[in-house]
């Protein structure tokens, strides 16, 4: 036994045995007397229904939860948590298995080998991981984890939401896991501060809201961090965009056009931004600014910054705008903002207009034209009084390209449009669509049929591409005709 991971105690902690109430035998009815199953008239009534498989499974789950709760308390009482940092996973699992075996023997509980293995694994996750969420975090097929109270945990696989069989014992169990996550990054969540945004150890985004704001139990959302960055060739293979679009985007990024990736939540904006960043050369200095660090740039010269919320006294907050202003003094060649959603839009547009060509960011919008309107609204929300024409002129000269990402109803993520900003006509920002995704039908299983096509419009920046050594063939802009 690995005694160095046990707390030093003079006497073993007694464990309250599980009370087993023996079944009381049915008394023999007196001769001639009506049985319990008969009515007052002595007539025979229906026999009571036998418990169903679902009832047995529910009772077994309840019993296992009670055992696991008792064993978890025992582990916390016996394990020397301060010494666990130096313990290997194999040593810790062995120690937990030993303590569990001793406790089950004292509790006079008999489990088969499968139940014992499951119990040991779950207890290890409770002590060293995030409890019931740990198997979902280790499952590479799960993209998002959404918790709606202790009894409902949804997961997203391949763009589709489904209800998992993972549950928490109660609200207190869920709150303990939430507190374990936020305390590890120096934050807190309680009634006075009922929501929190944090990052897990593997880089996954974590957000939680607790009662009284969350009415039916704590709400948790985890956007899992991709361990392997998807390349442009991977996205082409998965059908996110076409090879012609990839050639065009490579030329656009390499020739330092300012790019905005637009789309809704979960549409693949960050994944697209990561893919586009692969076209940036290693000789350039790139600075990234994010609320929660997610970008995975592979260049040599990358400086990463992350905003910070205020502390318990309401001080010490560092906003994206603060980071962006400071980044302008750090001699960047390009600035990449993970998501522009507020007053930092002013500094972002100024950076794009003042020598930091090739900068990129993402925004929430449903189309390229909506994206321009969102930029205008963010400038207005920043409290800067500028004529609308001046705002649009600033946007028209700063932004060169808008890539629209979308998650379709079958769960697939695609770049549905690539649009160029060509300047101003009067008080209107002019733009032209270069590529789009054209839907042609729907399979019986819900899969969307369609293809990527050019619009037949030559790029406004074709001469720029040619000067930089990217002489794209005119055929990539041709419209693809497909019989329906």
C-alpha positions as CSV (number, residue, x, y, z in Angstrom):
1,X,0.0,0.0,0.0
2,X,1.2,3.5,-0.8
3,X,1.1,4.8,2.7
4,X,2.8,8.1,1.8
5,X,-0.4,9.2,0.1
6,X,-2.5,8.5,3.3
7,X,-3.1,11.1,6.0
8,X,-1.3,10.2,9.2
9,X,-4.0,9.3,11.8
10,X,-3.8,7.4,15.1
11,X,-6.8,5.4,14.4
12,X,-8.7,4.3,11.4
13,X,-11.8,6.3,10.6
14,X,-14.9,4.1,11.3
15,X,-17.2,3.6,8.4
16,X,-20.9,3.4,9.0
17,X,-22.0,0.1,7.5
18,X,-24.8,0.1,5.0
19,X,-28.0,-0.9,6.8
20,X,-29.7,-3.9,5.1
21,X,-33.3,-4.5,6.1
22,X,-34.2,-8.1,5.7
23,X,-37.5,-8.8,3.8
24,X,-40.3,-9.7,6.3
25,X,-42.0,-13.0,5.3
26,X,-45.7,-12.9,4.6
27,X,-47.7,-14.2,7.5
28,X,-49.8,-17.3,6.9
29,X,-53.5,-16.3,6.5
30,X,-56.0,-17.8,8.9
31,X,-58.2,-20.6,7.5
32,X,-61.3,-19.1,5.9
33,X,-60.1,-15.5,6.3
34,X,-59.7,-13.3,3.2
35,X,-56.2,-12.8,2.0
36,X,-54.5,-9.4,1.7
37,X,-55.0,-9.6,-2.0
38,X,-58.8,-9.9,-1.6
39,X,-61.3,-7.2,-1.2
40,X,-63.8,-6.8,1.6
41,X,-66.2,-9.1,-0.2
42,X,-63.6,-11.8,-0.4
43,X,-63.2,-11.6,-4.2
44,X,-59.7,-12.1,-5.7
45,X,-58.1,-8.8,-7.0
46,X,-55.2,-8.3,-9.5
47,X,-51.7,-9.2,-8.3
48,X,-49.4,-6.3,-7.7
49,X,-47.2,-5.5,-10.8
50,X,-43.7,-6.7,-10.7
51,X,-40.9,-4.1,-10.9
52,X,-39.8,-3.4,-14.4
53,X,-36.2,-3.4,-15.7
54,X,-36.2,0.4,-15.6
55,X,-37.2,0.4,-11.9
56,X,-34.5,-2.1,-11.1
57,X,-31.9,0.0,-13.0
58,X,-33.0,3.2,-11.2
59,X,-32.7,1.5,-7.8
60,X,-29.3,0.1,-8.7
61,X,-28.1,3.6,-9.9
62,X,-29.4,5.1,-6.7
63,X,-27.6,2.5,-4.6
64,X,-24.4,3.0,-6.5
65,X,-24.6,6.7,-6.1
66,X,-25.0,6.4,-2.4
67,X,-22.0,4.0,-2.2
68,X,-19.9,6.3,-4.3
69,X,-20.8,9.3,-2.2
70,X,-19.7,7.5,1.0
71,X,-16.5,6.3,-0.6
72,X,-15.7,9.8,-1.9
73,X,-15.9,11.2,1.6
74,X,-13.7,8.3,2.8
75,X,-11.1,9.1,0.2
76,X,-11.0,12.8,1.1
77,X,-10.5,11.8,4.8
78,X,-7.7,9.4,4.1
79,X,-5.8,10.8,1.1
80,X,-3.0,13.3,1.7
81,X,-4.0,15.7,-1.0
82,X,-0.8,17.7,-0.6
83,X,1.3,14.7,-1.6
84,X,-0.7,13.8,-4.7
85,X,1.1,16.3,-6.9
86,X,4.2,14.1,-6.9
87,X,2.3,10.9,-7.3
88,X,2.1,9.2,-10.7
89,X,-1.3,8.2,-12.1
90,X,-0.6,4.5,-11.7
91,X,0.4,5.0,-8.0
92,X,-2.7,7.1,-7.3
93,X,-5.1,4.7,-9.0
94,X,-3.5,1.8,-7.0
95,X,-3.9,3.7,-3.7
96,X,-7.5,4.6,-4.5
97,X,-8.3,1.0,-5.4
98,X,-6.9,-0.2,-2.1
99,X,-8.8,2.3,0.0
100,X,-12.0,1.4,-1.9
101,X,-11.5,-2.3,-1.4
102,X,-11.0,-1.8,2.4
103,X,-14.1,0.5,2.6
104,X,-16.3,-1.9,0.6
105,X,-15.2,-4.8,2.9
106,X,-16.1,-2.7,6.0
107,X,-19.4,-1.7,4.5
108,X,-20.2,-5.3,3.7
109,X,-20.9,-4.4,0.1
110,X,-20.3,-6.9,-2.7
111,X,-19.7,-5.7,-6.3
112,X,-18.9,-7.6,-9.4
113,X,-15.6,-6.9,-11.2
114,X,-17.2,-4.6,-13.8
115,X,-19.0,-2.5,-11.1
116,X,-15.8,-2.3,-9.1
117,X,-13.8,-1.1,-12.1
118,X,-16.4,1.5,-13.0
119,X,-16.5,2.7,-9.4
120,X,-12.7,3.0,-9.1
121,X,-12.5,5.0,-12.3
122,X,-15.3,7.3,-11.3
123,X,-13.8,7.9,-7.9
124,X,-10.4,8.7,-9.5
125,X,-12.2,11.3,-11.7
126,X,-13.9,12.8,-8.6
127,X,-10.5,13.2,-6.8
128,X,-8.2,14.2,-9.7
129,X,-10.5,15.2,-12.5
130,X,-13.9,16.9,-13.1
131,X,-16.1,14.0,-11.9
132,X,-18.8,12.9,-14.4
133,X,-17.6,15.4,-17.0
134,X,-14.1,13.7,-17.2
135,X,-15.1,10.9,-19.6
136,X,-16.8,13.4,-22.0
137,X,-13.7,15.6,-21.9
138,X,-11.5,12.6,-22.9
139,X,-13.9,11.6,-25.7
140,X,-12.4,13.2,-28.9
141,X,-15.7,12.8,-30.7
142,X,-17.5,15.2,-28.3
143,X,-17.2,18.9,-29.4
144,X,-19.4,20.6,-26.8
145,X,-20.7,19.7,-23.3
146,X,-23.9,21.5,-22.2
147,X,-25.2,21.0,-18.6
148,X,-28.7,22.0,-17.8
149,X,-28.9,21.2,-14.1
150,X,-27.6,18.1,-12.4
151,X,-29.8,15.6,-14.3
152,X,-29.4,16.8,-17.9
153,X,-26.0,16.7,-19.7
154,X,-26.1,17.3,-23.5
155,X,-23.2,16.7,-25.9
156,X,-22.6,17.7,-29.5
157,X,-21.2,15.1,-31.9
158,X,-20.7,15.9,-35.6
159,X,-22.8,19.1,-35.2
160,X,-25.8,17.3,-33.6
161,X,-26.9,17.7,-30.0
162,X,-27.8,14.5,-28.1
163,X,-28.7,13.8,-24.4
164,X,-26.0,11.8,-22.7
165,X,-26.4,9.3,-19.9
166,X,-24.1,11.3,-17.6
167,X,-25.7,12.9,-14.5
168,X,-24.6,14.4,-11.2
169,X,-25.9,13.2,-7.9
170,X,-27.5,16.6,-7.1
171,X,-27.1,20.3,-7.4
172,X,-24.4,20.3,-4.6
173,X,-22.3,17.8,-6.6
174,X,-22.5,20.0,-9.7
175,X,-21.6,23.1,-7.8
176,X,-18.6,21.4,-6.3
177,X,-17.3,20.5,-9.8
178,X,-17.9,24.1,-10.9
179,X,-16.1,25.5,-7.9
180,X,-13.2,23.1,-8.6
181,X,-12.8,24.5,-12.1
182,X,-13.0,28.2,-11.3
183,X,-10.9,28.0,-8.2
184,X,-8.0,26.5,-10.2
185,X,-7.8,29.7,-12.3
186,X,-8.2,32.1,-9.4
187,X,-11.9,33.0,-9.9
188,X,-15.1,32.5,-7.9
189,X,-18.7,31.9,-8.5
190,X,-21.5,32.3,-6.0
191,X,-24.8,34.2,-5.4
192,X,-23.0,37.6,-5.5
193,X,-21.1,36.7,-8.7
194,X,-23.4,34.1,-10.3
195,X,-21.6,33.7,-13.7
196,X,-18.0,33.0,-14.7
197,X,-16.0,32.5,-17.8
198,X,-12.7,30.5,-17.6
199,X,-10.4,28.2,-19.4
200,X,-9.7,24.6,-18.5
201,X,-6.2,23.1,-18.2
202,X,-6.4,21.8,-21.8
203,X,-7.5,25.1,-23.2
204,X,-11.2,24.3,-23.5
205,X,-13.6,27.3,-22.9
206,X,-15.8,27.0,-19.8
207,X,-18.8,29.1,-18.9
208,X,-21.1,28.6,-15.9
209,X,-24.1,30.3,-14.4
210,X,-25.4,29.3,-11.0
211,X,-28.6,30.0,-9.0
212,X,-30.4,32.3,-8.4
213,X,-29.7,33.4,-12.0
214,X,-30.0,29.8,-13.3
215,X,-33.5,28.9,-12.3
216,X,-33.6,25.1,-12.7
217,X,-30.1,24.3,-11.6
218,X,-26.6,25.4,-12.6
219,X,-25.9,25.9,-16.3
220,X,-22.5,24.9,-17.7
221,X,-21.2,25.0,-21.3
222,X,-17.8,23.7,-22.3
223,X,-16.4,24.3,-25.8
224,X,-13.7,21.7,-26.1
225,X,-10.2,22.6,-27.3
226,X,-9.0,20.9,-30.4
227,X,-5.7,19.1,-29.7
228,X,-4.9,18.9,-33.4
229,X,-5.2,22.0,-35.5
230,X,-7.1,21.5,-38.8
231,X,-5.1,22.5,-41.8
232,X,-6.6,24.0,-45.0
233,X,-6.3,20.7,-46.8
234,X,-8.2,19.0,-43.9
235,X,-11.0,21.6,-44.3
236,X,-11.1,21.0,-48.1
237,X,-11.3,17.3,-47.5
238,X,-14.1,17.7,-45.0
239,X,-16.1,19.9,-47.5
240,X,-15.8,23.2,-45.6
241,X,-14.7,24.9,-48.8
242,X,-13.4,24.1,-52.3
243,X,-9.8,23.9,-53.6
244,X,-10.5,27.0,-55.7
245,X,-11.5,28.9,-52.6
246,X,-8.4,27.7,-50.8
247,X,-6.2,29.1,-53.6
248,X,-8.0,32.4,-53.4
249,X,-7.7,32.6,-49.6
250,X,-4.0,31.7,-49.7
251,X,-3.4,34.6,-52.1
252,X,-5.6,37.0,-50.0
253,X,-3.8,36.2,-46.7
254,X,-0.3,36.1,-48.2
255,X,-0.8,39.5,-49.9
256,X,-1.9,40.9,-46.6
257,X,-5.6,41.7,-47.2
258,X,-7.5,42.5,-44.0
259,X,-9.9,39.6,-43.4
260,X,-13.0,39.3,-41.2
261,X,-14.5,35.9,-40.5
262,X,-18.2,36.2,-39.9
263,X,-20.7,33.7,-38.6
264,X,-23.0,32.5,-35.8
265,X,-22.1,30.6,-32.6
266,X,-20.5,27.3,-33.4
267,X,-20.2,27.9,-37.1
268,X,-16.4,27.4,-37.2
269,X,-15.1,30.9,-37.1
270,X,-12.1,30.2,-34.9
271,X,-11.3,27.0,-36.9
272,X,-11.4,29.1,-40.1
273,X,-9.2,31.8,-38.6
274,X,-6.7,29.1,-37.5
275,X,-6.6,27.7,-41.0
276,X,-6.2,31.1,-42.6
277,X,-3.3,31.9,-40.3
278,X,-1.3,29.0,-41.8
279,X,-0.7,31.2,-44.8
280,X,1.2,33.8,-42.8
281,X,5.0,33.6,-43.2
282,X,7.4,32.9,-40.4
283,X,9.2,36.2,-41.0
284,X,6.3,38.2,-39.7
285,X,5.6,39.2,-36.1
286,X,2.0,38.3,-35.2
287,X,0.2,39.4,-32.0
288,X,-3.1,37.6,-31.0
289,X,-5.6,39.1,-28.6
290,X,-8.5,37.0,-27.2
291,X,-10.9,36.9,-24.3
292,X,-10.2,33.2,-23.9
293,X,-7.0,31.9,-25.7
294,X,-8.1,29.5,-28.4
295,X,-6.0,30.3,-31.5
296,X,-3.3,27.8,-32.3
297,X,-0.9,29.7,-34.6
298,X,2.1,27.7,-35.8
299,X,4.4,30.6,-36.7
300,X,7.7,31.2,-34.9
301,X,7.1,34.8,-34.0
302,X,3.8,34.9,-32.2
303,X,2.9,37.0,-29.1
304,X,-0.4,35.9,-27.3
305,X,-2.5,38.1,-25.1
306,X,-5.6,37.4,-23.1
307,X,-8.0,39.8,-21.4
308,X,-8.7,39.6,-17.7
309,X,-11.9,40.3,-15.7
310,X,-12.0,42.4,-12.6
311,X,-11.1,40.9,-9.2
312,X,-13.3,40.6,-6.2
313,X,-12.8,44.3,-5.4
314,X,-13.9,45.3,-9.0
315,X,-10.3,46.3,-10.0
316,X,-7.6,44.9,-12.2
317,X,-9.7,44.3,-15.3
318,X,-7.8,44.2,-18.6
319,X,-10.0,44.5,-21.7
320,X,-9.4,43.5,-25.3
321,X,-9.2,47.2,-26.1
322,X,-6.4,47.6,-23.5
323,X,-4.5,44.7,-25.0
324,X,-5.1,46.1,-28.5
325,X,-3.8,49.6,-27.7
326,X,-0.7,48.1,-26.1
327,X,-0.2,45.8,-29.1
328,X,0.1,48.8,-31.4
329,X,3.2,49.8,-29.5
330,X,4.9,46.3,-29.8
331,X,5.8,46.6,-33.5
332,X,3.4,44.0,-34.9
333,X,3.2,43.1,-38.6
334,X,-0.2,41.6,-38.1
335,X,-2.8,41.7,-35.3
336,X,-5.3,38.9,-34.9
337,X,-8.3,39.6,-32.6
338,X,-10.1,36.4,-31.6
339,X,-13.5,38.1,-31.6
340,X,-14.5,41.7,-32.0
341,X,-17.6,42.4,-30.0
342,X,-17.3,45.9,-28.4
343,X,-15.5,49.2,-28.3
344,X,-12.2,47.5,-29.4
345,X,-13.6,47.7,-32.9
346,X,-12.3,51.3,-33.2
347,X,-8.7,50.3,-32.5
348,X,-9.0,47.3,-34.7
349,X,-10.1,49.4,-37.7
350,X,-7.4,52.0,-37.0
351,X,-4.8,49.2,-36.9
352,X,-6.0,47.9,-40.3
353,X,-5.8,51.4,-41.7
354,X,-2.4,52.4,-40.3
355,X,0.2,49.9,-41.5
356,X,-0.9,46.6,-40.0
357,X,-2.1,45.1,-43.2
358,X,-3.1,41.4,-43.1
359,X,-4.8,41.7,-39.7
360,X,-7.8,39.4,-39.0
361,X,-10.7,39.1,-36.6
362,X,-14.1,37.4,-36.2
363,X,-17.5,38.8,-35.6
364,X,-21.0,37.4,-35.1
365,X,-23.2,38.1,-38.1
366,X,-25.4,36.2,-40.5
367,X,-24.1,37.6,-43.8
368,X,-21.4,39.9,-45.1
369,X,-23.8,42.8,-45.3
370,X,-25.0,42.1,-41.7
371,X,-21.3,42.0,-40.7
372,X,-20.8,45.6,-42.0
373,X,-23.9,46.7,-40.0
374,X,-22.5,45.0,-36.9
375,X,-19.2,47.0,-37.3
376,X,-21.2,50.2,-37.6
377,X,-23.3,49.4,-34.5
378,X,-20.1,48.5,-32.4
379,X,-18.6,51.9,-33.4
380,X,-21.8,53.6,-32.2
381,X,-21.8,51.5,-28.9
382,X,-18.2,52.7,-28.2
383,X,-19.6,56.2,-27.7
384,X,-17.6,57.8,-30.4
385,X,-19.7,60.5,-32.2
386,X,-18.8,60.2,-35.9
387,X,-20.9,60.8,-38.9
388,X,-22.2,57.6,-40.5
389,X,-20.5,58.3,-43.7
390,X,-17.1,58.7,-41.9
391,X,-17.7,55.4,-40.1
392,X,-18.5,53.6,-43.3
393,X,-15.5,55.2,-45.1
394,X,-13.3,53.9,-42.3
395,X,-14.8,50.4,-42.6
396,X,-14.6,50.4,-46.4
397,X,-10.9,51.3,-46.4
398,X,-10.0,49.0,-43.5
399,X,-11.8,45.7,-44.4
400,X,-10.9,43.9,-47.7
401,X,-12.6,40.5,-47.3
402,X,-15.4,38.9,-45.4
403,X,-15.5,35.1,-45.1
404,X,-19.0,33.9,-44.0
405,X,-19.0,30.6,-42.1
406,X,-22.2,28.8,-41.3
407,X,-23.4,25.7,-39.5
408,X,-26.2,24.2,-41.6
409,X,-29.1,22.2,-40.2
410,X,-27.5,18.9,-40.9
411,X,-24.6,19.9,-38.6
412,X,-22.1,20.5,-41.3
413,X,-20.0,23.7,-41.2
414,X,-19.2,25.4,-44.4
415,X,-17.9,28.7,-45.8
416,X,-21.0,29.7,-47.5
417,X,-19.7,33.0,-49.0
418,X,-16.5,34.9,-49.7
419,X,-17.2,38.6,-50.3
420,X,-14.9,41.5,-51.2
421,X,-15.3,45.1,-50.0
422,X,-14.6,47.3,-53.1
423,X,-15.0,50.8,-51.7
424,X,-17.8,53.4,-51.4
425,X,-20.5,54.7,-53.7
426,X,-22.1,57.7,-52.2
427,X,-22.9,56.6,-48.6
428,X,-23.1,52.9,-49.3
429,X,-20.2,50.4,-48.9
430,X,-20.0,48.4,-52.1
431,X,-19.1,44.7,-52.1
432,X,-19.1,41.8,-54.5
433,X,-19.4,38.1,-53.8
434,X,-16.6,36.0,-55.3
435,X,-17.5,32.5,-54.1
436,X,-20.6,30.9,-52.6
437,X,-22.1,27.6,-51.5
438,X,-25.2,26.7,-53.6
439,X,-27.7,24.3,-52.2
440,X,-29.3,21.9,-54.6
441,X,-31.4,19.6,-52.4
442,X,-31.8,17.5,-49.3
443,X,-31.2,13.8,-48.7
444,X,-33.9,11.7,-46.9
445,X,-31.5,11.4,-43.9
446,X,-31.4,15.3,-43.7
447,X,-28.0,15.7,-45.4
448,X,-27.8,18.9,-47.4
449,X,-26.8,18.6,-51.0
450,X,-24.9,21.4,-52.7
451,X,-21.6,22.6,-54.2
452,X,-19.2,25.5,-54.1
453,X,-19.0,27.8,-57.1
454,X,-17.5,31.0,-58.3
455,X,-19.9,33.8,-59.2
456,X,-18.1,34.6,-62.4
457,X,-16.9,38.0,-61.0
458,X,-13.1,38.6,-61.3
459,X,-11.5,39.5,-58.0
460,X,-11.1,43.2,-57.3
461,X,-7.6,42.4,-56.0
462,X,-6.4,40.3,-58.9
463,X,-3.8,42.8,-59.9
464,X,-2.5,42.9,-56.3
465,X,-2.3,39.1,-56.3
466,X,-0.3,39.2,-59.5
467,X,2.2,41.8,-58.2
468,X,2.8,39.6,-55.2
469,X,3.5,36.6,-57.3
470,X,0.0,34.9,-57.0
471,X,-1.3,34.9,-60.6
472,X,-4.5,33.0,-60.1
473,X,-6.1,31.5,-63.2
474,X,-9.3,33.2,-64.3
475,X,-11.1,29.9,-64.4
476,X,-11.3,29.7,-60.5
477,X,-13.9,32.4,-60.6
478,X,-16.1,30.6,-63.2
479,X,-19.6,29.6,-62.2
480,X,-20.1,25.9,-61.8
481,X,-23.2,24.5,-63.5
482,X,-24.7,21.4,-61.9
483,X,-27.8,19.6,-63.2
484,X,-30.5,19.3,-60.5
